[in-house]
Amino acid sequence: MCKSSEPAGYIGHYLALIMRQGSDFVLRIILTEEDGETPFDATGFTARAHMSNGKTRTAIAANFEPGGVLVLSKPASETTLLKAGSLSDSLGSYEWDCEFLHGQEVVPAFYGPVTVVKDI
């Protein structure tokens, strides 16, 4: 969560993702309160996430599980449609972000690059 001590214009936590084209993508992130131990209370929050390569924008499913766990996922039927490359080129380069919504408040949570690699 965005803490009051974070600077104006806070954009979230940087997190690089790697997806395999044609495979299910699932990432579970354990969220905690400021003490670093208490599970994040997601009551009243929803999450949304997207990825884009500048030409196309697609959703990444973002849901909360009990115990302060954020689950990001994209099924194989959708990753199959993504442009893919390798870890050493920019063919499968995307950017992503995730926001938490609470009433009218939108809190930047995560952002970073996504590299989609070809399936074997």
JOKA-V670368 format. One record per helix or strand of 3 or more residues. SS is the DSSP state (a for helix, b for strand). FROM is the first residue (numbers start at 1). LEN is the number of residues. If there is no record, write none. Layout:
ss->SS from->FROM len->LEN
ss->SS from->FROM len->LEN
This chain:
ss->b from->17 len->4
ss->b from->25 len->6
ss->b from->46 len->7
ss->b from->57 len->9
ss->b from->69 len->6
ss->a from->76 len->4
ss->b from->93 len->10
ss->b from->105 len->13
